Amino acid sequence: MDIETLNSLYSHAGYVTFKEGPGGFPVALITTPHATAAITPYGAQLLSYTFASDSNDLLFLSEKAIFKEGTPIRGGVPICWPWFGPDPQGQGRSDHGLARTRMWSVVSSDLLSDQECSITFELTDTPETYTLWPYRFRLILTLSVGRVLTMELTTHNLGDTPMELTQALHTYFSVGDITHTSVTGLEGFTYSDKTDGGAEKKEDIAIRINAETDRIYPFDSGDILINDDTLKRTIRIKCEGSKTAVVWNPWSRVCEQKADLSLEDYKKTLCIETANAGDEIIRIAPQQSHTIKAIYSLE
Ligand SMILES: O=P(O)(O)OC[C@H]1O[C@H](O)[C@H](O)[C@@H](O)[C@@H]1O
């Protein structure tokens, strides 16, 4: 859909407008008294979110991010779906599934009040997705911009066979300096350390990142806090409908390997992902649905 049509159908004066963004992708710019957001239908990927009370973006977006059909965008909130990580069946399909490299459709934008605005995107199966993943689905992302940022991802199984999937809201938070950042809320949980062959480990203290980190924690309720001593802010993450939380920092080794990351980017970002990852496979019966939700706020 072109920018003019998007604006004629879904803009709200002073709140929602569509512009052409990098790579020619459309971007919805959303402003409320509490925050501003930029989200592209490509991957339904949130690229930026800035609370009015804070001059720093909540999210990290790589300066070297690639905006090109078929390539994932490095930063913001990529949606990993219907699998998290490498192809679970080893068929050579893309890491993290097919949602982050497809153009979604905008289906609505709503002024919930003069304080809050939401936008909804959908991705449905096509003959092309069916050859990659043989299910009939409707995937809906709703993002609400207000006092808090809410992201809700619902999978509808439109077919007549059960569907199995893993998934994540792969949020790249911006941090002032990773070595002056801690994460609380996950201490005491036994996690799977993907940098150590999935070894099970446990720490009873706040997480501090001082090496490449890639962990899957069992986590189905409660809050996770990112305490940032440099930007002097605490980000609160509430997860619903998810059974795991993933903590990822690429450190220098992965930054060196990725064309879309700068060498020092590991200092500026930390991913805390609301997920059903690893063994936490979601099963959705025919004609049923499943929702995960993340709510982000600043303290
Ligand atoms: O480079 P990507 O395909 O975007 O994946 C980036 C990272 O995503 C997740 O956090 C995984 O746990 C990591 O193992 C992976 O390296």
The ligand as an ORCA input file, in Angstrom:
! r2SCAN-3c Opt
* xyz 0 1
  O      21.369    -12.268     14.217
  P      19.942    -12.674     14.471
  O      19.452    -13.769     13.563
  O      19.022    -11.487     14.441
  O      19.900    -13.273     15.941
  C      20.371    -12.539     17.014
  C      20.247    -13.345     18.310
  O      18.881    -13.563     18.578
  C      18.574    -14.208     19.834
  O      18.780    -13.382     20.903
  C      19.304    -15.515     19.974
  O      19.181    -16.039     21.286
  C      20.749    -15.381     19.606
  O      21.335    -16.684     19.570
  C      20.932    -14.697     18.270
  O      22.291    -14.572     17.959
*
